[in-house]
């Protein structure tokens, strides 16, 4: 194991190796070196014919040494990546209780539909006449989104949540410009997602935070005092990142509209209210929807994602291109800012959006139906409240009353124990669970935010609750060393997270050859 591997494993040497065995393995959990560490000089996984002789036209650019790729056989490559995949934690292997992220089961039917050749193999530059089925899917999905939100228009092209926020704020800026108004301030609730202020700033607005009240919700009086002729919009998340519904949401919307501003709602937590509450009825003007959260399509690896944006009538004319519309000969695509789309603020993507995500989301919607989607929200809220009620006496909840889709705890139950929120999370890994979201939302000290979603069974939740009860009890009993050492049963031990952040090792480098004495 080289220095890079040691750095990420808290490597300690003993005669039996990393894990108390000669091999470094732990039972069937096999220690996995990097491909570069498996390199064998001269080995190649393929046989290539000798290249015909040709004149060298590279000159001084010709390579003078090895290319640096590892020499390794095909079976070793297959085993390497298979073993790495077995070290991944995923929704297919266990509960994923990340708060504000809605990591839920992805039905295999959705995947099968997305892989149909007619959807998977189309190209965005095909003639419109040859992709009528794909456009019908986009149109049908757009219809469902408008019905579920009560909004008259939807922009389908945004690629993810933050991209959807950008779309919504650009539409708001375009609407103010069309009215001949210059408004340069955006109010963002402290309990909103962190991308909200970043998006507003990226659009050129000055951001001002709206404080939360003692109930974990927007301080209505404070927000009203901040409203003025320079405010372009208010951005908040509902249900918010504390897992709470904004009970004064109508009063907030009325105050925003009275000030001539627009109400942007972050829809990342739509899973908690889908089929039960229409954002339009709450006074929302624009909201993005994460298809890869509410409608089950996969997260991971920075994508794929999809963040359609629903818009009220006042903002609909400014929605970005392209638009899918009903024409005389079927579906058509408006690509230019002319006619009905004359006020569109431009384009956010080169093409029409994430086709695979659209297929998955529509398959999910059609499988559930309207009543099933309503049940999704009901079960998600039920599961979160079951966790909150089961743990509130062992842990500490910052706010009174029930929650929505996620249960929030603070670190008061750890006071004077020497154990931190991070320690609890690391100990959960040893118990076979992915940790919950830690230290977020920022308005709660030492936060532990748990979103079970609707797809987890009571038996799974009971196991998770039982583990957290046991860990809370051990922390209060003073078993600090256990928590500080965790995780101990993983292929890699706890990182020096400060060092990893400040001095990251981002690539493998070969060990230096020992310096030989020239006198030998």
C-alpha positions in Angstrom: 0.0 0.0 0.0 1.5 3.3 -1.0 1.6 6.7 0.7 -1.6 7.8 -1.0 -3.5 4.8 0.3 -2.0 5.2 3.7 -3.2 8.8 3.8 -6.8 7.9 3.3 -6.9 4.9 5.6 -5.2 6.0 8.9 -2.8 3.2 8.0 -1.1 1.4 10.9 1.5 -1.3 10.4 1.6 -4.6 12.2 2.8 -8.0 11.2 -0.7 -9.0 10.2 -1.3 -6.1 7.9 -4.1 -3.4 7.8 -7.0 -5.4 9.3 -5.3 -8.0 11.5 -4.9 -10.5 8.6 -1.8 -11.4 6.5 -3.6 -10.5 3.3 -5.1 -7.2 4.5 -8.6 -8.6 3.8 -11.5 -8.8 6.3 -13.2 -12.1 5.6 -14.8 -11.7 2.2 -14.2 -7.9 2.2 -11.1 -7.8 0.0 -8.5 -5.0 0.3 -8.4 -3.3 -3.0 -5.3 -1.5 -4.2 -5.4 1.1 -7.0 -5.0 -0.1 -10.6 -1.6 1.7 -10.6 -0.5 -0.3 -7.7 -1.3 -3.5 -9.6 0.9 -2.5 -12.5 3.2 -5.1 -13.9 5.9 -4.0 -16.2 5.3 -5.2 -19.8 1.9 -6.8 -19.1 -1.0 -5.8 -21.5 -4.6 -6.9 -21.5 -4.8 -7.0 -25.3 -2.6 -8.2 -28.2 -2.2 -5.6 -30.9 -0.5 -6.2 -34.3 2.8 -4.6 -34.9 2.3 -1.2 -36.4 3.6 -0.7 -39.9 6.6 1.5 -40.2 5.8 5.1 -41.0 7.7 8.4 -41.0 7.8 10.0 -37.6 6.1 13.4 -37.9 6.0 14.1 -34.1 9.5 15.5 -34.0 10.3 16.8 -30.5 6.8 15.9 -29.3 7.5 12.2 -29.6 7.0 10.4 -26.3 10.3 9.4 -24.6 9.0 7.2 -21.8 6.2 5.0 -20.8 2.7 6.4 -21.2 2.0 5.7 -17.5 -1.0 3.5 -17.8 -1.0 0.3 -15.6 -0.3 -3.0 -17.2 -3.0 -5.3 -16.1 -5.0 -8.2 -17.4 -8.7 -8.2 -18.2 -9.8 -10.4 -15.2 -7.9 -8.2 -12.8 -9.6 -5.1 -14.3 -13.1 -6.7 -14.0 -12.4 -7.8 -10.4 -11.1 -4.4 -9.4 -14.2 -2.5 -10.5 -16.5 -5.2 -9.2 -14.9 -4.9 -5.8 -15.1 -1.1 -5.8 -18.8 -1.4 -6.7 -19.3 -3.6 -3.6 -17.9 -0.9 -1.4 -20.5 1.6 -2.5 -23.5 2.3 -0.4 -26.7 2.9 -2.4 -30.4 3.0 -2.1 -30.4 -0.5 -3.5 -28.4 -1.8 -0.5 -30.0 0.1 2.4 -31.8 3.1 3.9 -30.4 6.4 2.7 -31.7 8.9 5.3 -30.2 12.1 3.9 -32.3 15.0 4.9 -33.6 17.4 2.2 -32.5 15.0 -0.5 -35.3 12.5 -1.0 -33.2 9.5 -1.8 -35.8 6.9 -2.4 -36.3 3.6 -4.3 -36.2 3.9 -8.1 -38.7 1.4 -9.6 -37.2 -0.9 -12.2 -40.1 -0.3 -14.5 -38.9 3.3 -14.9 -35.5 2.1 -15.9 -36.9 -0.3 -18.4 -39.0 2.4 -20.0 -36.1 4.8 -20.3 -34.1 2.1 -22.1 -36.6 1.5 -24.8 -34.8 2.1 -28.1 -37.3 4.8 -29.2 -36.3 6.9 -26.2 -32.7 5.8 -25.6 -31.5 6.0 -29.1 -33.0 9.3 -30.4 -30.8 12.2 -31.3 -31.7 15.9 -30.5 -30.9 16.9 -34.1 -33.4 14.5 -35.6 -36.2 16.0 -37.7 -39.2 16.8 -35.4 -41.4 14.5 -37.5 -39.3 11.5 -36.4 -39.5 12.2 -32.6 -43.2 12.8 -32.2 -43.4 10.1 -29.5 -40.6 11.7 -27.5 -42.2 15.1 -27.7 -45.5 13.5 -26.6 -43.8 12.2 -23.5 -42.4 15.7 -22.7 -45.8 17.2 -23.3 -47.6 14.7 -21.2 -45.1 15.1 -18.3 -45.5 18.9 -18.6 -49.2 18.4 -18.3 -48.9 16.3 -15.1 -46.5 18.9 -13.6 -49.0 21.7 -14.3 -51.9 19.8 -12.8 -49.9 18.8 -9.7 -48.7 22.4 -9.1 -51.7 24.4 -10.4 -49.4 26.4 -12.7 -50.3 27.3 -16.3 -46.8 26.9 -17.7 -43.7 24.9 -17.3 -40.1 25.1 -18.7 -38.8 21.6 -19.2 -35.2 22.2 -20.2 -33.4 23.0 -16.8 -31.1 20.2 -15.9 -31.3 20.1 -12.1 -32.5 22.0 -9.1 -30.0 24.8 -9.1 -30.3 25.1 -12.8 -34.1 25.4 -12.3 -33.5 28.2 -9.7 -31.4 30.0 -12.3 -34.3 29.6 -14.8 -36.8 31.0 -12.3 -34.7 34.0 -11.3 -33.9 34.8 -14.9 -37.6 34.8 -15.7 -38.2 37.1 -12.7 -35.5 39.5 -13.9 -36.9 39.4 -17.5 -40.4 40.2 -16.1 -39.1 43.2 -14.1 -37.2 44.4 -17.2 -40.4 44.2 -19.3 -42.2 46.4 -16.7 -39.3 48.9 -16.9 -38.4 48.3 -13.3 -34.9 48.1 -11.8 -35.0 45.9 -8.7 -31.7 44.6 -7.4 -32.5 42.9 -4.1 -33.6 39.3 -3.3 -34.7 38.2 0.1 -33.8 34.6 1.0 -35.1 32.8 4.0 -32.5 31.5 6.4 -34.2 28.1 6.2 -34.0 27.9 2.4 -31.6 25.7 0.6 -28.1 27.1 0.2 -28.2 27.2 -3.5 -30.9 29.9 -3.3 -28.7 32.8 -2.3 -26.0 31.6 -4.6 -28.4 31.6 -7.6 -29.7 35.0 -6.8 -26.1 36.4 -6.5 -25.2 34.7 -9.8 -28.1 36.6 -11.4 -26.7 39.9 -10.2 -29.0 40.4 -7.3 -27.9 41.6 -3.8 -29.0 38.9 -1.3 -30.5 39.7 2.1 -31.3 37.0 4.6 -34.8 36.7 6.2 -34.5 35.4 9.8 -36.4 32.4 11.2 -38.7 32.7 14.2 -38.6 30.5 17.3 -40.9 28.0 15.5 -38.3 27.4 12.8 -40.3 29.2 10.1 -40.0 32.6 8.3 -40.3 35.6 10.6 -43.2 37.3 8.8 -42.9 40.6 10.6 -39.1 40.8 9.8 -39.7 39.9 6.1 -42.4 42.6 5.8 -40.0 45.1 7.2 -37.4 44.1 4.6 -39.8 44.4 1.6 -39.6 47.5 -0.5 -39.5 48.9 -4.1 -36.0 47.5 -4.6 -37.0 43.9 -3.8 -37.3 41.7 -6.9 -38.3 38.4 -5.3 -38.4 36.4 -2.1 -37.0 32.9 -2.2 -37.9 30.2 0.4 -38.3 26.5 0.6 -41.6 24.9 1.6 -41.6 22.6 3.4 -38.4 24.2 4.6 -35.1 22.7 5.5 -36.1 22.2 9.1 -38.8 19.8 7.8 -41.5 22.2 8.7 -44.4 23.6 6.7 -44.5 27.4 6.4 -47.9 28.0 8.1 -48.0 31.6 7.1 -47.3 31.0 3.5 -50.3 32.8 2.2 -49.5 35.9 4.2 -46.0 35.8 2.9 -47.2 35.5 -0.7 -49.7 38.4 -0.3 -47.0 40.7 1.3 -44.5 39.8 -1.5 -47.1 40.6 -4.3 -48.2 43.8 -2.6 -44.6 45.0 -2.8 -44.5 44.3 -6.5 -42.1 41.4 -6.1 -42.3 37.7 -7.1 -42.5 34.6 -4.9 -39.9 31.9 -5.8 -40.4 28.6 -4.0 -37.7 26.0 -3.9 -39.4 22.8 -4.9 -36.8 20.3 -3.7 -39.1 19.2 -0.9 -42.1 18.7 -3.1 -42.2 15.0 -2.2 -43.8 16.1 1.1 -46.8 17.8 -0.4 -47.2 16.3 -3.9 -50.9 15.5 -4.6 -51.9 17.2 -1.4 -51.1 20.9 -1.9 -50.8 22.9 -5.1 -48.1 25.6 -4.9 -50.2 27.9 -7.1 -52.9 27.9 -4.4 -50.2 29.1 -1.9 -49.4 32.1 -4.0 -46.2 30.8 -5.5 -45.1 32.4 -8.8 -42.3 30.1 -9.8 -40.9 26.8 -8.5 -38.5 24.2 -9.7 -39.2 20.5 -9.3 -36.4 18.0 -8.9 -37.7 15.0 -11.0 -34.8 13.0 -9.6 -36.2 13.5 -6.1 -40.0 13.6 -6.1 -40.5 11.3 -9.1 -37.8 8.8 -8.2 -35.3 9.0 -10.9 -31.7 8.4 -9.8 -29.2 10.7 -8.1 -25.5 10.2 -8.3 -22.3 11.2 -9.9 -23.4 14.8 -10.6 -26.3 13.6 -12.7 -28.4 12.8 -14.5 -30.9 15.3 -13.1 -33.9 17.3 -14.3 -35.4 20.4 -12.8 -38.4 21.6 -14.7 -39.7 25.0 -13.6 -43.4 25.8 -13.3 -44.5 29.4 -13.8 -47.5 31.5 -13.0 -49.2 33.4 -15.8 -47.3 36.6 -15.1 -43.9 34.8 -15.7 -45.0 32.3 -18.3 -44.1 34.5 -21.4 -40.5 34.7 -20.2 -39.9 30.9 -20.0 -36.7 29.8 -21.8 -36.6 28.1 -25.2 -37.3 25.6 -26.6 -41.1 25.2 -26.2 -43.0 22.1 -27.2 -46.3 23.2 -28.7 -49.2 21.6 -30.4 -49.1 22.3 -34.2 -51.2 21.5 -37.2 -49.3 18.3 -38.0 -48.5 17.2 -34.5 -46.0 18.5 -32.0 -43.7 21.3 -32.9 -40.7 22.9 -31.2 -40.4 26.7 -30.9 -36.7 27.4 -31.1 -36.7 31.2 -31.7 -37.9 34.1 -29.6 -40.8 35.1 -31.9 -44.5 34.9 -31.9 -45.9 33.6 -28.5 -42.2 33.1 -27.4 -41.1 36.7 -28.3 -40.4 37.5 -24.6 -38.5 34.3 -23.8 -35.3 35.2 -22.0 -33.2 32.8 -24.2 -31.9 29.3 -23.8 -30.5 27.4 -20.8 -29.5 24.3 -22.7 -28.4 23.4 -26.2 -31.4 21.1 -26.6 -34.6 20.0 -24.9 -33.8 18.6 -21.5 -33.0 15.2 -20.0 -35.0 12.7 -22.1 -34.3 9.6 -19.9 -35.3 11.5 -16.8 -38.6 12.6 -18.5 -39.5 9.0 -19.4 -38.7 7.8 -15.8 -40.7 10.5 -14.2 -43.7 10.0 -16.4 -43.6 6.2 -15.9 -43.5 6.9 -12.1 -46.5 9.3 -12.3 -48.6 7.0 -14.5 -47.8 4.0 -12.3 -49.0 5.8 -9.2 -51.9 7.8 -10.6 -53.2 10.9 -8.8 -54.3 8.9 -5.7 -51.0 7.1 -5.5 -49.0 10.4 -5.6 -51.1 11.7 -2.8 -50.2 8.5 -0.9 -46.5 9.1 -1.6 -46.7 12.4 0.4 -48.8 10.9 3.1 -46.4 8.0 3.7 -43.3 10.2 3.6 -44.7 12.5 6.2 -45.9 9.5 8.3 -42.5 7.8 8.2 -40.7 11.0 9.2 -43.0 11.6 12.1 -42.6 8.0 13.3 -38.9 8.6 13.5 -39.4 11.9 15.3 -41.8 10.5 17.8 -39.6 7.4 18.4 -36.4 9.3 19.0 -37.4 12.6 20.6 -36.9 11.3 24.2 -33.5 9.8 23.4 -32.3 12.7 21.2 -33.3 16.3 21.2 -35.7 18.0 18.7 -35.2 21.8 18.3 -38.9 22.6 17.5 -42.1 21.5 19.1 -44.8 19.6 17.2 -44.9 17.3 14.2 -42.7 17.6 11.1 -43.3 17.1 7.5 -41.1 14.8 5.4 -37.9 14.9 7.5 -37.2 14.7 11.2 -34.7 17.3 12.6 -32.6 16.9 15.8 -29.9 19.1 17.3 -26.9 18.1 19.5 -28.2 19.1 22.9 -28.6 15.4 23.8 -24.8 15.2 23.4 -24.0 18.1 25.7 -21.0 17.3 28.1 -20.6 13.8 26.6 -17.5 14.6 24.5 -19.4 13.0 21.5 -20.2 15.2 18.5 -22.7 15.0 15.6 -19.9 13.8 13.4 -19.1 11.0 15.8 -22.7 9.8 15.7 -22.6 9.8 11.9 -19.3 7.8 11.8 -20.7 5.3 14.3 -23.7 4.8 12.1 -21.4 3.6 9.3 -20.2 0.8 11.5 -23.8 -0.2 12.0 -24.4 -0.5 8.3 -26.3 2.7 7.7 -25.5 5.7 5.6 -25.4 8.7 7.9 -28.1 11.3 7.9 -27.4 14.9 6.8 -25.2 16.6 9.4 -24.8 20.2 10.5 -27.6 21.3 8.1 -29.8 23.4 8.3 -27.4 25.9 9.7 -30.1 27.5 11.8 -29.9 24.5 14.2 -26.7 23.8 16.1 -25.2 20.3 15.4 -28.1 19.3 13.3 -29.0 15.8 12.3 -31.6 15.8 9.6 -33.3 12.5 8.6 -35.6 11.9 5.6 -36.8 8.3 5.4 -39.1 8.9 2.4 -42.2 6.9 1.8 -40.4 3.8 0.4 -39.0 2.4 3.7 -40.8 -0.2 5.6 -41.6 0.0 9.3 -39.2 -2.9 10.0 -36.4 -0.9 8.3 -37.2 2.2 10.3 -37.4 0.2 13.5 -33.9 -1.1 13.0 -32.6 2.4 12.2 -34.4 3.8 15.3 -33.0 1.0 17.5 -29.5 1.8 16.4 -29.8 5.5 17.1 -31.3 4.8 20.5 -28.4 2.5 21.4 -25.8 5.1 20.1 -27.4 7.9 22.0 -27.4 5.8 25.2 -23.7 4.9 24.7 -22.8 8.5 24.2 -24.5 9.5 27.4 -22.7 6.6 29.2 -19.4 8.2 28.2 -18.1 5.8 25.6 -16.2 8.5 23.9 -13.3 6.4 22.6 -15.7 4.2 20.7 -17.2 7.2 18.9 -13.9 8.9 18.2 -12.5 5.7 16.6 -15.5 5.0 14.4 -15.8 3.7 11.8 -13.7 0.7 12.6 -15.4 -1.9 10.4 -15.0 -0.2 7.0 -12.3 -0.7 4.3 -11.0 2.8 5.2 -10.9 4.5 8.5 -11.9 8.1 9.4 -10.2 10.8 7.5 -8.3 13.7 8.8 -11.1 15.8 7.3 -9.5 19.2 7.9 -6.2 18.0 6.3 -8.1 16.4 3.4 -9.9 19.7 2.7 -6.9 21.9 3.0 -4.3 19.7 1.5 -6.2 17.3 -0.7 -4.3 14.5 -2.6 -6.2 14.4 -5.8 -4.0 12.0 -7.9 -1.9 9.0 -7.4 1.9 9.5 -8.0 4.3 6.6 -8.3 6.7 6.0 -5.4 10.1 7.6 -5.9 12.9 5.3 -6.9 15.6 5.0 -4.2 18.7 7.0 -4.9 21.6 4.7 -5.6 25.1 5.4 -4.5 27.2 6.1 -7.7 30.2 4.7 -6.0 28.7 1.2 -5.9 
